[in-house]
């Protein structure tokens, strides 16, 4: 099968030539997935030169039609050949897949421009920055967050966490949190698998340190997740602003620092809380391999060369072509309560933060304003959770990998009004 593409604005037309059978349906699916990953969510398929289509081929069309429709996009068949039109008609899918007029004559749909324009999502206020273009949606400009820090991160050195230095955290749907901990009701059941965790939208995910290296999560509907937590940050309140961003054609990617700096500028605040859902170019970070509540001597987990047994660092960009759900806080001048919990993010030594990322299988995000709870629920309920990382900047001379990088996504953020330490 031959596939030729012609892009015009925010849609692309593909002309197919050949048989759309079981073998070539995989080729079409791969081409469509690459197109959607490239940011094109409106696709026209010209099937005039397709002389055969099987049920597998129809299945690919239905799958991408549904996926694109769910994110405000569209996939329609134009100019179907008679065999293609007949198979789609007999499958009962003509209304779904065929453009208006195509089911009758195979001609061009005169009303397509108007119908596609109606599907355009609302537009925000555009802000162009060095690496990306942002659309800012002001949903509640006076909204802010109140944050609590808990636990002592210094106890990580020497792996000195015990039951009396940890706590049980019930994290409501209206709060976000990140830190070191494990899912479970009792410390005794969790002490040998404590690792990085994040919680947002009523879901909590963590990376167990029991040797499995398989991330786990809880999302129980009306029942908030319970975490046995060593230390971290929990923020409650409303994310009053949403920024949609996409890398410029002249740039390779947008970094985490780029997004954080934009959020700090727009909130005119010294500290900000953030949640991101974004298509990943690659994540840079680290994760514990052993629980910090296990007996250890000296400076474990940071002592050399034993650090290799305690911590995994990304040797290259991890989880490319995934959707990263990221929770974190950032500040240029952190208060005493926040200072122990943040580290340098990028090249700018004054920009500090603490961010954890859960990496999911790829799924396109709808354009325009989207809701945080719905986005979180969709990822946990429909996508595979691949891993979880504490994000770091790697700016070592010559060998440094830089920062986590992204193509496009959504960022919910708000200024932090008050930060206190929980006793």
N, C-alpha and C positions, 0 to 999 in steps of 0.2 A: 504493500500500500504506500502511496505517496501522499504526503500532507504538505500543503503550502499555506503560508500564513501572510495575512495582510492586516497590519494594525492601523487603526484610525482612532485617535483620541483615547477614550477609556474603554474601547471594545476592540476585539480582534475577530477577524473572519478567517476560518480555516476551510480550505477546499480539499476534500478527500477524493482519492482516485484509486479504485480497486475494490477488494472484498473486505467487508467488516465482519470477519468470522472470529472464532475463538482465538486464533493465533494473533490476528492484527488488533483485536480489541484491547489487548494488553499494551500494545504500542500506542494506541490512541489514548488510553488511560494515562500512560506516562507523559505523553505530550500535554494533555489537559492539566495534569497535576503541576508540571513545570510552568505552564502558563499562569495558573492560579497563584503559585508561589511568587511569580514575577509581578504580582499585583493587579493582574487583569481579571476582573470578575464578570465581564459581559462577553459572551462568546457566541458567534454565529457559525454554524456548521453548514457548509454547502455540500450536499450529498448527491448532486446531479450525476456525478461520475462513479457512484458506488452502485455496483450491479447486484450486490448480495449483502444482506445483513442477517446475522444470527441472533438468537436470544441473548447470547453473551454480549454482542455488540449493543443491542438495545439496553441491556443492563448497565453498561458503562454510561450511556446517555442519561438514563434515569438517575443514576448515582450522582453524576455531576450536576444535573439539573436541580436535584434536591439540595445538594451541598451549597451551590451558588445562591439558590433562592433563600436559603436560611441566613445568608450574610448580605442580602440586599442585591445580589447579582442576578445573572440570568444565563441560561443556555437554551438556544432554540435551533431547530433544523430548518434550513432554507433549501429551496430547489431540490427536494428529494426526488430521486428517480422513482419510476413506477414500482419496482420491486421493494424499495425501501418504504415508500408510502403505504404499500399494502401490508407489509409486516407490522409497521407501527399502528396501522388502523386495526388490524386483527388482534393486536395486543391490547387494544383499548387505551392507547397512550397518545392518540393524535392530539387531544386537547392540551396535554401536558407538553409534548415535545415539538409539535409542528407550529411554526409561526402562522399568524393569520394569513390566509390566502394560499399558504403552501399546501394545505390539505386538499385544495381544489385544483390548482393549476400548476403548482411548483414555481410560480413566478415570484418576483421580489415582493416583499411586504411593504406596501406604500405607507402603512401606518407605523412602521417600526421606530422611526426617529421619535415620534411623539410618545409612544408607549415606553420607550427606554428612558426618555427624559423624566417621565413621571416617577421612575424608580430611583432617581438620584436622591441620596440621603441629604439631610439638612447640612448646611455649611457653617463652620465656625469662623472665628477671626484668625486669619492666616498670619503666621510669624515665620519669616525665613531666617534661619541661622546658618552657621558655616557649613554644617554637614547634613542638615535635614530641614524639611519644611514641616511646621507644626500647625495644626488647627486647634485653637483653644475654644472650649465650650465652657462658659461661665454658668455653672448650675446653682451655686450658692456661695457667692464671693465672701460672705462673712463667716462661713463655716471654718472651724478649726479643730485641732486634735488636742487631747490631753493624754500624756504618755506617762507610764510608770516603768522604771527600770527595776529589775529584781535579780538577786543573786550577785555573786562576786566572780567576775571573769578571771581574776588573778588566781583562783583556785584551779584553773586549768593547768597551770604549771605545777608539775608534781602529781597531777591527777588526784586532787584532794577532795573531790566531791563525795559526800556521804549523805545519809538520810537527813541529818540535821541541818545540812547546808542546801538542801533542795526543797521544793515545795510542790504541792498539787495545784495546777492552774486549770480552772474552768474558763474556756475562752468563748465568749458569746459571739453570735453571728455579726454583731455590730462592731466588733473589735478585730484588729489585726495584731499578730505577734510573731516574733522570731527569736531564736536563741538555741540553747543546747538542752535537749530533753528527749523524752520518749513517750509514746502513747501507752497509757495504762492507768489502772486504778491505784496501784500501790508501788512505792519505790522498790520494794523487795523483788517485784516481778520485772522491774525495768532497769535495774542498776547495771546489768551487763550488756545493755544495748542502747545506751544513751548516745545520741548523735544530733546533727543539725535538724532543726524543725522550723516550720512556718505554719501559720494559721491565718485564714482569711475567708470571709463569707460563710462561716459555719463549717468549714473543712480544715483539717489539720493533716500535714504530711511530714514525715521524718525519714531519715536514713539510718536504719539500725546498724549498730557496730558489733553484731554478733557473728560476723563472718559471712553472712549471706550476701551482703551488698545489694539487697533488693529493697527499694523504697516501699513504704507502707503509708496508708492514710485512713482517716475516718471522716465520713460525712453522713450524719445520722438524721438529717431533717430537723425536727424540733428539739433534738437533744444536742447540746453543745459538746464538742470534743474535750476530753480531759487529758492533760499533759503533765507528766512528772518532769518538772523543769529545774535545771541547774542555774541558769542565768539567761537573761534576755531583756527584751523590750516589748511592752504591750501598749497599744494605742487605741483609744476609743474616741468616737466622734464621727463627723461627716467629711467625706472627701468632696469638697465643694467645686473642684475644677477637674475637667477632663481634657487632656491633650492627646490628639491623634497625630502621629508623626510618621514620616516616610523619608528615607534617605534620598538625598539629591542624586541626580544622574551623574554629577561630577564627583561624587564621593563614593567611597567603598562601603561605608557603614556609618551608623551613628553609635557612639559609645554610651555607656552608662553615665559617665561624667557629663557628657553633653546634655543628657536629659535632666540630670540632677541640677545642673547649673541653670537650665531654663526654668525649672520649677521654683528654685530659690529666688530667681529674678522676678517671676510673675507673682509670687506671694509676698515679695518684699519682706522676707522673714529670714531670721538667722538659722532656723531649723525647719525641716519639712518631713512629713511622713508620706510614703508613696506606695502604690501598688501598680505593677506593670503587667500587661499581657502582650507579648511581643514575639515576632518571628526572629529566631536566633540565627546569626551568622556563626556564632561560637561563643561559649561561655568559658571564662577563666576563673578558677577558684580552687578550693580545697575542701576536703571532707575528712572527718575522723575515721579511722579504721578500727580503733578499739575504744571501749568505753572509758571516759575519764573518771569513773568511779571504781575502776579496778586498781589493785595495788600496783604501785610503780615507785621507782626510786629516782632521786635527783631531779633533773629538769625535764623529765618525760612530760608531755610527748614531743618536746622541742629539742632534746639532746641529740647530738650527732654521734654515730650514724643511726641510732635507734629510731630517729624520727620517721624513717621509711616504714617502720612497722606500725606506727601510730597514725600517720597522716598521709593521705593521698593528695598530691598536687596535680593539676592538669598539665601534662607534658605538651599538649597541643590544644587547640580550641575544641572544647567538648560540646556535644549535642548540637551540631549544625543542623539546619533544616527542621528544627523543633519549635514548638511554642513554649516560651518560658514564662511562667507565672512567678513574679518577683515581688517580694515584700521587703521594705526597708525604711530606714531613717537616715537623714543626712544633715550636716551642719557645717558652717564655716567657723563658728565659735561656740563649741558645745559647752553647756553648763556643767558643773561638777557632777550632777547626777548622770548625765549622758556620756561624759568624756571616757570612762573606762570601757564603754561598749562600742566605740567607733574607732575606725582605723582609716588611714589614707586610702582614697579611692583611685586616684589617677596621677597624672603628672603634676597637677596642682597640689602642693603639699598642704595647703590650707583647707582643702576640701576633704572632709571626713565623713564616713558613713558605715553602716552595717546593713548588708543586704544578703538575703538568701533567695535562691532560685530553684523552683521545681520545673523540670523539663518534661514536657508532654509530647506525644506524637503529633505530627503536623496537622493543623486544622486552620483554614483561613478564618480571619476575624472579620466580622461585618464592618462596613465602613460607617463613618459618621458617629453620632453619640450612641454609646452602648452602655448597658448597666453592669456594674461590677458583680452583683450577686449572680446574675444570669450567666455572665462570662465564666465565673468560677465554677458554677454548677455544671455548665456544659463541658468544661475541660475534665473535671473529675468523673463525670458520669459517662462520657463518650470516648475519651482519649486514654491512651496508655501512659502511665507515669513511668518515665525512664530513669530518673535520678534526681538528686538534690545536692546543691553546692552552696557553700559560703563563698560569695563572689569576692575576688581580690584583683588588684591591679598588679601586673608583673612588669616592672620597668627596670629590670636588671640590664646592665650594659651588654650589648651584642646578643644575649640569649633571651632577653625579656619578650614575652608574648603580648604585652600591652593589656588592654581591658576587654571585658565582654562587649560584643558588638551585635547590632541588630539592624534589620532592614526596615521594619515598620511595626506599628503597634499602637497600643493605648496606654495612657498613664493617668491614673487617678491620684490626686495629690491635694494636700492642704497644709497650711502652716501649723506648727506645733506651738500652742499657746503656753503650755505649762508642762514641765517635766519634774517628776518627783521620784525619789527612791523608796521602794517598798521595803519595809523592815520585815 
